[in-house]
Amino acid sequence: MRLMPAEWERHDCCWMAWPDHPMWEGILPQVEAEYAAVAQAIRQFEPVRVIANPHSASRARNLLGADIDVLELPLDDAWFRDAGPSFVRRDDGGIEGVCWRFNGWGGANAEFEKDAALGRATLDRVGLPAVTSALAMEGGALAVDGAGTLLTTETVVFNQNRNPGLTRQHAEAEFARTLGIRKVIWLPGNTAEFGTDGHIDGIACFVRPGVVLFEDPAIASGPGFDTAEGNRRALEGQTDAEGRPIELIFIREAPPLAREGQGDWGYCRSYINFYIANGGVVMPKFGIPEDDAARDAVAAAFPDRTVVQVDVSTVSQGGGGIHCITQQQPAV
């Protein structure tokens, strides 16, 4: 048996990948600086390992510093949460990695062959066993409580661009096999989110057993508001795998920003797209007044952790945030 631990449980390290994709043409130095800042912020709390293309490894080492490991492996993009393995713990305490069938976010990214092999290559490099799944999935679509409960979205799992014909019964059986899930809480998701089709890590996350941090929309009307309301209603009245009622606490997403539309994938304004480290939370900021209130909300949700904000205004133009570019490896 295996189980995916909660993100707040102890980690051996954090995994990232180094950006050099053509999508960042013209802004790559700013993107590299923000990736490095995220890695260095997490390094305050736990070791960090960064995968880099061989031709980018030297630059990655120079910008990251000597206390962050850089491993050379081929990759297409640098959203490691989605293309890399989802780490699980066996009953005997050993660690494995689940390798989903990565298909470039349902073909939104046309070149994904290297990323499709990245999960297995990473595990082979560090000598960890792989659990292979035929489910087309990304790590950003998974939020677990470490006790058998999963939050995910229908717009990802049942999307025709990923898993045509998949039934809820078969999906839940595969989550049980790979992640040890005993209950799936299905949210409608977000049909309007380009590329990811409504990843859960821009909607809601567990902060402790039975408690979910939910992101309210910045504007209280329109399609974005209606989508958020549908997701909130799907969570209300739910219980987790242990039968605990789900308590919702709220944080407001960042408002529309002047920088939106500059990237290809749409701007990610999610404050819950953060990384929970050993003793800390590394969360986004965008250089706007709303950053302070968001920080206070996250600090209240994690009163026993140090909250560090990192400006990811440029990375967010690619449609993702800090959670998207990281992946925790649980402690043995």
N, C-alpha and C positions, 0 to 999 in steps of 0.2 A: 504494500500500500504506500501511497505517496500523498503529500498535501502541500499546496502552495502556501507558505507562511504569509502573514500580514506584513505589509511594508514597514511597520514600526518595530518589527522584531529585529534581533541583532543581525548585522551583516558582516560577512567576511570582507566584502569590497563593493564598490560601485563600478559598473561597466559603462563606457561611453564609446563613441566612434568619432573620428576626426573629419570635419567637413572639407570637401574639395569638389563638390558636385557643380556642374555647369549652371545650375539654377541660381547660384550665388554670384554669377558674373557681375562685376562692378561693385559688389559689397562684400566680397570674400574676406578682406582684412578685418572688417567689423565683426563678421560672423565668427571668424577664428578667435578674436579677442573675447567675445562673449562666451564661446565654448570653453576657452581657457579659464575665464573668470568663474564659470559654473564649476568646473573641475577643481579649481583651487579652493573654492568655498566648501565643496564636499570633502576635500582632503583635510580640512580642519577637524573632521569627525571620523573619517574612515579612509582606508586605502582606496585609490582610484586606478583603474586599468583602462587604457584607451586603445582601441583598434584603429590603425591607420593604414591607408594604402602605402605600399613601399615607397612610392615616389613622393609621398607627403610626410613620411615618418620623421625625417630630420627636422622639418619645420615644426611639426607637432611637438617634438621633444624640446626644441628651443623655446617655444611659447608656453609650454606647460610647466617646465621646470623639472629639476632632477628627482623630486620626490613623487612623481607620477609616472607609472610604468606605461610604456608605449609598446604594443605588440603589432607586428606587421602582418596584415592579412588583406586580401582583396575585398573591396566593398564598392557598392554603387553610391549609396547615399549615407547619411549619418544620423538617421533616426533609430538608434540602437534598440529602444524600447520595442519597436515594432518588428524589426527584422531579426534581432538577436533572440537567444533562448529565454524562455520564462522558467526561472529556477524553482525547483520544488525540493522538498525534504522527504526522504524515505522514513519508514518507521524505525529503522536502525540508526537514524541520524545522518546518513549520507546524503549528499546533494546530487541531483540530476538536473538536466535541462530539457524542457519541452521544446521541440522544434516544430513549429506550425508550418503549414504549407503557405509560404509567403509568395503572393502573386502581385506585388507592387500596388497594394491598396486597391485590389480589383482592377488592375490595369491602368490606374491613374498615372502611374509612373511606368513608362514604356520599357525602360531598361532596369531589370531587377534580378538578373541571373546570379550575379555575385552576392547580392543580399539574400537571395533564396538559399544560398549555401552557407551563409554567415553563421547561423546558429550552430550547425554541426561543426564547422571549422573552429569556432571559438571553443566549444566543448572539447574537441580533440586536442587543441593547443594546450589546455590546462588539465587534461586527463579526467574529464568528468563524463559520465554516461549520458547518452541522449535518449529521449523518449520521442519517437516520431509520430506525428499526427497528420492525417489527411485533411483535417479541417483548415480551410483558408482563414487565417486569423492574424491579428496583430496584438502585441502586448498592451498597447494603449487602449484596447477594448476590454481589458480585464481589471476589475477591482475586487479584491478578496478581503475577508476579515480574519483569515488564518484559522478559522474554525469551521470551514466547510460551506461558507456563503459566498456567492459570486454576484456582483453587479455587472451587467453587460447590456448591449443594445441590440434590438431587432434589426435596425438599419444596417448594422455591420454583419452580424452572424448569418442572417437570412437573405442578405443581398444577392441578387442574381449574378453580380460580378465576382462573388467569392464562392458561395456554396449553393448553387442552384438545386432546388428540390429537397434541400435539407429540412427535416422535420424537427420540431422542438424536442421530441423524445430522443432522437438520435444525437442532437446537440448536447442535451443534458447528460446523456450517457457518456459522450466523449469528454465532457468537462469532469465528470466523475472519475473516469479512467486516468486522465492526464493530471488533473489538479486536485483530486480528492474532494470535489464539490458534492455536497449533499442537497443544496438548494440554490437555484438560480432565480434571482429577482430580475425580471425582464423589463427594461425601459424601452419606450418607443424609439428613442434615439433622435437623429437629426438628418432628414433627407437633404437638407440644403447645405450641409457641410462638405465642401468640395474636397475630394481626395480620400479623407478618412471615413466619410459617411456617418459621422456621429460617434466618435470614440467616447467612451465613458470618462476618460481622464480630462475632458473639458466640460463635464456635466456634474459629476458627484464622485465622492470617494469615502471609504471608511476611515475614521480617525481613531476609533477604538471599537470593541465589540458592541454591536447594537446601535452605534451612533454614526450617522452619515452626514458629511459636510456637502451641502448642495449649493450650486452656484446660480444665483438669481440673475436674470438678464439686466443689462444696463438700462434698457428702455422698456417701460411698462406698457407697451402696445406693439402691434405688428406681428409678423411671422415669427421673429425670434422669441417674443414673449409667449406666443401660443405654443411653440415647441417646448419651451421650458416648463410651461404649465402642464403639458401632457406628461412630461417626465416626472414632475413633482407629484402629480396625481397617481402615477404608477407606483411611487414609493410610499405614499401615505397608506397607513394601515397594514403595511407589510411586517412580517416577522422574519428573523434569520433562521439559520439551520438549527439553532438551539432553542427556538421558540420565543426568543426575546423580541418584543415590539421594537421596530426601527424608530429611533428618535432622529429627527432632522434638525440640523443647525444650518445657518445660512451665511453666505458671503456673496457680495455683489461683484460681477465681472467688471472689468475695466470698460469705460465708455468708448464709443467709436473714436478712433485716433486719426490725426492728420496723415499719419504714415500709411494708413490702410490702402491697399490696392497696389502697392509698389512691388509686392512679390507675386509669384505665380499661383500660390496655393491659398491665398486669403489670410488675413491677419488673425493670429491667435491672441485673444484678450483674456484668457482664463488665468485667474489667480490660483485656482486649485491645481493647476498643472505644475505641481511642486515635487521635490524629492525629499522623502523622509530618511534622514541619515541617523547614524548612531548618536543620539543625544541632540540632534538638530533637525531643522527643516530649512531647506534651501528653496526659496520661492521667487517668483518673478516680480520685477517692477518695470515700469514703463516711463518713468520720469514725469509723472503726473500727480496732482494732489491726492487722487484716490488711492495711491500706493500705501499711504499711511494707515488708512482705515482697513485695507486688506491685510496688512501686516498685523494689525491688532486682532483681527478676526482669526487669523491662523494661530497667533500666539495664545489666544483664549482656547482654541481647540486643542492645542498641544502645550499645556502649561508647564510640563516638565522638560521642554526642549528649547534650545536656543534657536531663534528664527533669524535667518540671514537672507537679505534680499539681494538679488543680482539683476542688473538691467539686461534684459534680453529683447530689447526693442527691435533689433535687426533680425535675430533668429526668428522672432514671432512673425515676421513677414512671410516666412515659409510655411506657416500654418501650424506650427507646434511650439512647445515651450520646454521647460526644464524637465518635466516628467518624460516627455517624448524622447529626449536625447540621453536618458540615463536608464539603467536597469540594475536593481539590487541583486546581489548574490548572497543568500542567507548563510549565516554561520552554521558550521557542521554541528 
